[in-house]
């Protein structure tokens, strides 16, 4: 049982009376947010009887399952043979570059051809990190000169992806502090540059969020969504923490669905998001 539900169990088990305020506080502390936490508490209260720990878990899981839409279809190559361009965004420290590489491997393992673009040009270590991942996973990485324009790296990578008829191009962008206006504006420039060779690109923009950061992850999602409309989340650092409630809070407020989850450092510790499995195992 994940840490989240274990805490809920302890809040109910062997108690003569339910401390409703404590229960609601525990739900909110699990990053579900005040609205959802209160809604679950009210639903339990409305049962009109003495509740058990199993009631808490079952009602919470049922409520969470209803919030998110059905799982998205697996990523597949485009029918017209042109590359699907995926923009990976996020702040430093969330596992953005590692997630870009892991996503590349996930696609490659399913028989798709992939290119990686090292567009985090202001941090030499990020380019080197992606190159190391590319070497390790045998995925080509397109780079530019140090501190070169990230848009030009993405443009050149897109050009190569078109020429080589790659199925997917994954652009690892600079780790942005979501409160820095100029860096967020640069994301818009990257989008416009990529669209020059394909008006529909980028086709998927994924925000990498550290699931353990709670409300801060929600704030990041809000700001990134303004600068570069998001299509989904990659939730990282879910290994053993029992966290992840922020995914439901982000969806309720912004309508952005989780698409992938990262549970460790190894490339295999990455999987497509499955709602029912996530609710039962992670939360």
C-alpha positions as CSV (number, residue, x, y, z in Angstrom):
1,X,0.0,0.0,0.0
2,X,1.3,3.4,-0.9
3,X,2.2,5.9,1.8
4,X,-0.8,8.0,0.9
5,X,-3.4,5.4,1.7
6,X,-1.5,4.0,4.6
7,X,-1.8,7.4,6.3
8,X,-5.5,7.4,5.6
9,X,-5.8,4.0,7.1
10,X,-4.1,5.1,10.2
11,X,-6.4,8.1,10.5
12,X,-9.4,5.8,10.7
13,X,-8.4,2.4,12.0
14,X,-9.0,1.7,15.7
15,X,-10.7,5.1,16.2
16,X,-14.1,5.3,17.9
17,X,-15.0,8.5,16.0
18,X,-13.7,9.9,12.7
19,X,-11.8,13.2,13.0
20,X,-13.2,14.7,9.8
21,X,-10.9,17.7,9.9
22,X,-7.9,15.5,10.2
23,X,-9.2,13.3,7.4
24,X,-9.7,16.3,5.1
25,X,-6.3,17.7,6.0
26,X,-4.7,14.3,5.1
27,X,-6.4,14.4,1.7
28,X,-5.3,17.9,1.0
29,X,-1.7,17.1,2.2
30,X,-1.6,14.4,-0.4
31,X,-1.6,17.2,-3.0
32,X,-5.2,16.5,-4.1
33,X,-6.1,20.1,-3.4
34,X,-8.8,21.6,-1.2
35,X,-11.7,21.2,-3.6
36,X,-11.1,17.5,-4.2
37,X,-10.1,16.8,-0.5
38,X,-13.3,18.4,0.7
39,X,-15.4,16.6,-1.9
40,X,-14.1,13.2,-0.8
41,X,-14.7,14.0,2.8
42,X,-18.3,15.2,2.1
43,X,-19.0,12.0,0.1
44,X,-17.8,9.9,3.1
45,X,-19.8,11.9,5.5
46,X,-22.9,11.5,3.3
47,X,-22.7,7.7,3.7
48,X,-24.6,8.5,7.0
49,X,-23.0,5.6,8.9
50,X,-19.8,4.7,10.7
51,X,-17.1,4.5,8.2
52,X,-14.1,2.2,8.0
53,X,-10.6,2.6,6.6
54,X,-11.8,0.5,3.6
55,X,-14.6,3.0,3.0
56,X,-12.0,5.8,2.9
57,X,-9.8,4.0,0.4
58,X,-12.7,2.8,-1.8
59,X,-14.4,6.2,-2.0
60,X,-11.2,8.0,-2.7
61,X,-10.1,5.6,-5.4
62,X,-13.6,5.7,-7.0
63,X,-13.6,9.5,-6.9
64,X,-10.1,9.8,-8.4
65,X,-10.9,7.3,-11.2
66,X,-13.8,9.5,-12.2
67,X,-11.8,12.6,-12.4
68,X,-9.3,11.7,-15.2
69,X,-10.5,10.8,-18.7
70,X,-9.9,7.4,-20.2
71,X,-6.3,6.7,-21.1
72,X,-5.0,8.3,-24.3
73,X,-4.2,6.0,-27.2
74,X,-0.5,5.0,-27.4
75,X,1.7,7.3,-29.5
76,X,1.9,6.1,-33.1
77,X,3.7,7.4,-36.2
78,X,1.7,9.8,-38.5
79,X,-0.1,8.4,-41.5
80,X,1.6,10.9,-43.8
81,X,5.0,9.7,-42.9
82,X,6.2,13.0,-41.4
83,X,7.8,13.2,-38.0
84,X,5.7,13.8,-34.9
85,X,7.5,16.6,-33.0
86,X,7.4,16.4,-29.2
87,X,8.4,19.4,-27.2
88,X,9.6,18.5,-23.6
89,X,9.5,21.4,-21.2
90,X,10.0,22.0,-17.5
91,X,12.2,23.5,-14.8
92,X,15.6,22.3,-13.9
93,X,15.7,19.5,-11.5
94,X,12.5,17.7,-12.5
95,X,14.3,15.1,-14.6
96,X,13.4,16.8,-18.0
97,X,16.5,15.7,-20.0
98,X,16.4,12.2,-18.5
99,X,12.7,11.9,-19.3
100,X,13.3,13.1,-22.9
101,X,15.8,10.2,-23.3
102,X,13.6,7.7,-21.6
103,X,10.7,8.7,-23.9
104,X,13.0,8.2,-26.8
105,X,13.8,4.7,-25.7
106,X,10.2,3.9,-25.0
107,X,9.3,4.8,-28.6
108,X,12.4,3.0,-30.0
109,X,11.5,-0.2,-28.1
110,X,8.1,-0.1,-29.9
111,X,9.9,-0.1,-33.3
112,X,9.8,3.6,-34.0
113,X,12.7,5.7,-35.3
114,X,13.6,8.6,-33.1
115,X,15.8,11.7,-33.1
116,X,16.7,13.8,-30.0
117,X,17.3,17.5,-30.2
118,X,19.6,19.0,-27.4
119,X,18.0,22.4,-27.3
120,X,19.0,23.2,-23.7
121,X,22.0,25.1,-25.2
122,X,22.6,27.4,-22.2
123,X,23.6,24.6,-20.0
124,X,26.5,22.6,-21.5
125,X,25.9,19.8,-19.0
126,X,22.4,19.3,-20.3
127,X,23.7,18.8,-23.9
128,X,26.4,16.4,-22.7
129,X,23.9,14.6,-20.6
130,X,21.5,14.0,-23.5
131,X,24.5,13.0,-25.7
132,X,25.5,10.4,-23.1
133,X,21.9,9.1,-23.1
134,X,21.9,9.0,-26.9
135,X,25.1,7.0,-27.0
136,X,23.8,4.6,-24.3
137,X,20.4,4.1,-26.0
138,X,21.7,4.2,-29.6
139,X,19.5,7.2,-30.5
140,X,20.9,10.0,-32.6
141,X,21.2,13.4,-30.9
142,X,21.3,16.7,-32.8
143,X,23.3,19.4,-31.1
144,X,24.3,23.0,-31.8
145,X,27.2,25.2,-30.7
146,X,27.5,26.1,-27.0
147,X,24.9,28.9,-26.2
148,X,23.5,28.8,-29.7
149,X,19.9,29.7,-30.4
150,X,17.7,26.8,-29.1
151,X,15.3,27.5,-31.9
152,X,17.9,26.8,-34.6
153,X,18.8,23.5,-32.9
154,X,15.2,22.5,-33.1
155,X,14.9,23.7,-36.7
156,X,18.0,21.8,-37.8
157,X,16.9,18.7,-35.9
158,X,13.4,18.9,-37.5
159,X,15.0,19.3,-40.9
160,X,17.1,16.2,-40.4
161,X,14.1,14.2,-39.0
162,X,12.1,15.1,-42.2
163,X,15.0,14.1,-44.4
164,X,15.6,10.8,-42.6
165,X,11.9,10.1,-42.4
166,X,12.1,9.7,-38.6
167,X,8.9,8.8,-36.9
168,X,9.5,11.0,-33.8
169,X,11.6,14.1,-32.9
170,X,11.9,14.9,-29.2
171,X,13.2,18.4,-28.4
172,X,14.7,18.8,-24.9
173,X,14.3,22.5,-24.2
174,X,16.2,24.6,-21.6
175,X,15.1,24.1,-18.0
176,X,13.1,27.3,-17.4
177,X,12.2,29.0,-14.2
178,X,8.5,29.5,-14.7
179,X,8.7,33.0,-13.3
180,X,11.3,34.2,-15.8
181,X,9.3,35.9,-18.6
182,X,12.1,36.0,-21.2
183,X,12.7,32.3,-21.0
184,X,9.1,31.5,-21.3
185,X,8.9,33.8,-24.3
186,X,11.7,31.8,-25.9
187,X,9.4,28.7,-25.8
188,X,7.0,30.6,-28.1
189,X,9.9,31.3,-30.5
190,X,10.8,27.6,-30.5
191,X,7.2,26.7,-31.4
192,X,7.1,29.2,-34.2
193,X,10.4,28.1,-35.6
194,X,9.4,24.4,-35.6
195,X,6.1,25.3,-37.3
196,X,7.9,26.8,-40.3
197,X,8.6,23.3,-41.7
198,X,5.3,21.8,-40.5
199,X,2.4,24.1,-39.5
200,X,1.0,21.5,-37.2
201,X,4.3,21.1,-35.2
202,X,4.9,20.7,-32.3
203,X,2.3,18.0,-32.2
204,X,2.7,17.2,-28.5
205,X,4.1,19.4,-25.7
206,X,4.8,17.6,-22.5
207,X,5.6,19.2,-19.1
208,X,7.9,17.3,-16.8
209,X,6.9,17.8,-13.2
210,X,8.4,16.4,-10.0
211,X,5.4,14.6,-8.3
212,X,6.9,15.3,-4.9
213,X,6.8,19.1,-5.2
214,X,3.1,19.4,-4.8
215,X,1.6,22.9,-5.2
216,X,4.8,24.1,-6.8
217,X,4.2,21.6,-9.7
218,X,0.7,23.1,-10.1
219,X,2.1,26.6,-10.3
220,X,4.7,25.5,-12.9
221,X,1.9,23.9,-15.0
222,X,-0.1,27.1,-14.9
223,X,2.7,29.3,-16.1
224,X,4.0,26.9,-18.8
225,X,0.5,26.4,-20.1
226,X,0.2,30.1,-20.7
227,X,3.5,30.3,-22.5
228,X,3.3,27.0,-24.5
229,X,-0.1,25.2,-24.5
230,X,0.5,21.8,-22.8
231,X,-0.9,18.5,-24.1
232,X,0.2,16.3,-21.1
233,X,2.5,15.7,-18.2
234,X,5.4,13.4,-17.5
235,X,5.3,12.7,-13.7
236,X,8.7,12.0,-12.3
237,X,10.2,10.9,-8.9
238,X,7.2,8.6,-8.1
239,X,9.5,5.8,-6.8
240,X,8.2,4.8,-3.4
241,X,7.1,8.3,-2.2
242,X,3.3,7.6,-2.4
243,X,2.9,11.0,-4.0
244,X,1.2,11.8,-7.2
245,X,-2.0,13.4,-6.0
246,X,-0.9,16.6,-7.8
247,X,-1.8,15.0,-11.1
248,X,-5.5,15.1,-10.2
249,X,-5.2,18.6,-9.0
250,X,-3.5,19.8,-12.2
251,X,-6.2,18.0,-14.3
252,X,-9.1,19.5,-12.3
253,X,-7.7,23.0,-12.6
254,X,-6.1,23.0,-16.1
255,X,-7.4,19.9,-18.0
256,X,-3.8,18.6,-18.6
257,X,-3.6,14.8,-18.4
258,X,-0.7,12.7,-17.3
259,X,0.8,10.8,-20.2
260,X,3.9,9.1,-18.8
261,X,5.4,8.4,-15.4
262,X,9.0,8.0,-14.3
263,X,9.8,5.9,-11.2
264,X,13.6,5.8,-11.1
265,X,16.9,6.6,-12.7
266,X,17.2,3.6,-15.1
267,X,15.8,4.0,-18.6
268,X,13.4,1.1,-18.0
269,X,11.8,3.0,-15.1
270,X,9.5,4.8,-17.4
271,X,6.0,3.9,-18.5
272,X,2.9,5.1,-20.2
273,X,0.3,6.5,-17.8
274,X,-2.6,4.1,-17.0
275,X,-5.3,5.7,-14.9
276,X,-6.5,2.6,-13.0
277,X,-3.1,1.3,-12.3
278,X,-1.9,4.7,-11.1
279,X,-4.9,5.1,-8.7
280,X,-4.4,1.7,-7.2
281,X,-0.6,1.5,-7.0
282,X,0.8,5.0,-6.7
283,X,-1.9,6.6,-4.7
